[in-house]
Amino acid sequence: MDRIRIYGGQRLNGTIPISGAKNATLPLMIASLLTDKTLVLDNVPRLADVNLLQRILGNHGVDIMVSGKRSGETQYDGQTLHISAANVIDTTAPYELVSRMRASFWVVAPLVARMGEAKVSMPGGCAIGTRPVDLLIMALERLGVEIEIDRGYVIARAKSGLKGGEIKFPKVTVGGTHTALMAASLARGTTVIENAAREPEVTDVADCLNKMGAKITGAGTSRIVVEGVAKLGGAHHRVLPDRIETGTYAMAAAMAGGDVLLENARSELLQAALDVLVRAGVEITATNTGVRVKRNGSGLAPVEVTTSPFPGFPTDLQAQLMALMTRAKGTSHITETIFENRFMHVQELVRLGAHIQLDGECATIEGVSALKGAPVMATDLRASVSLVIAALAAEGETIVNRVYHLDRGFERLEDKLAACGAAIERLSG
Ligand code: EPZ
């Protein structure tokens, strides 16, 4: 199993290219099931989760061709996928696959909308919380889908097609909104989605669906209206830049000090997080090529942050901010409101010398003057990368174990940081 070794104390200077967003790529790939025509996706990140979803979709008969390298292309340029679901051979998504990646549960919506049936394993719990799918099921039922739960599987049927309806989410759910959008696009009549997720990845998926012939208005607001169409066609779409990767490297630069350009990043996709960094004393400048992050000399100020759905501070950056605040001059409070168990990084940060107290959903972080390197591991993607951030400022050697979590969502993390001067390397095996 690969590990990552980091020697802390190096400043970061240079350019980090930001890849396409994982959390847009996954639903976009799944949306290919809505049509028998080819969907071409550009700027697709090279990630373990993308490869795994490729295999999962392959199980349904989806054919995915990856374009070869173009001349002048760098190793960081995203790949282009040509995805064809012309021949869906199986509408069942088995437990062995869905349990490895929760987002693959989302195939239920396009399969039932286009094929009239789907049998998809319930994903089960995961490291960051219970993560139920009741609201996704509710959304499908509102569109006339009959749902049966049998032996761990959700069996969805709509033999005479889906009917538009009103879907009012009692809480904001990204997966629920993706599900509603995909299903409503092929439903007869109008669907209104209230309290929809406003995350940029939802807007990106809606944009792509519209290119495929869907009639969606209001994406990016909490009320989305979908006029169903009988058929969707192919499209060519470029995945938007990854705001969580952007925020992660912004915090890495803030932690290590230095001056880094996050190339291709779009500041408006993570304004709440950038505002927090400014409050902490980090210099942030939006340029026409990306976002520049600078911290020289001065210490970090503590912050008070509560995670919330977009446009609030994202839960997917909570662990990274906590790592950063371990070195602030004073006491910070971070409250996690989205997932009940997303503090798995706390005990590992404590192993590096952090002072963190947990009280329910609130973490109190007392900044320390030094962290000390140690072997650490984490049980999810964002928690793992928070340990990398802490290690950048820790004295001596830190070994981050279970690197496969990082590979799920960060493309060539160690190369991107090493190119800016970090003493970081992958140890294979
Ligand atoms: C998406 O997960 C992201 N995953 C997550 O990113 C992200 O943390 C999350 O949205 C919140 O922003 C992808 O896009 C692939 P939700 P999702 O439905 O859609 C509750 C990462 O690290 N809920 O918005 O599964 C749920 O338990 C990952 O990249 C229900 O109660 O999240 C949570 O408390 C991890 N019932 C809240 O809603 C449901 O049926 C928000 O979850 C569905 C959700």
Boltz pocket constraint, residues with backbone or C-beta under 6 A from the ligand:
constraints:
  - pocket:
      binder: B
      contacts: [[A, 22], [A, 23], [A, 24], [A, 26], [A, 102], [A, 103], [A, 129], [A, 130], [A, 131], [A, 132], [A, 133], [A, 134], [A, 135], [A, 136], [A, 137], [A, 171], [A, 172], [A, 173], [A, 174], [A, 175], [A, 176], [A, 315], [A, 316], [A, 337], [A, 338], [A, 339], [A, 340], [A, 381], [A, 382], [A, 409]]
      max_distance: 6.0
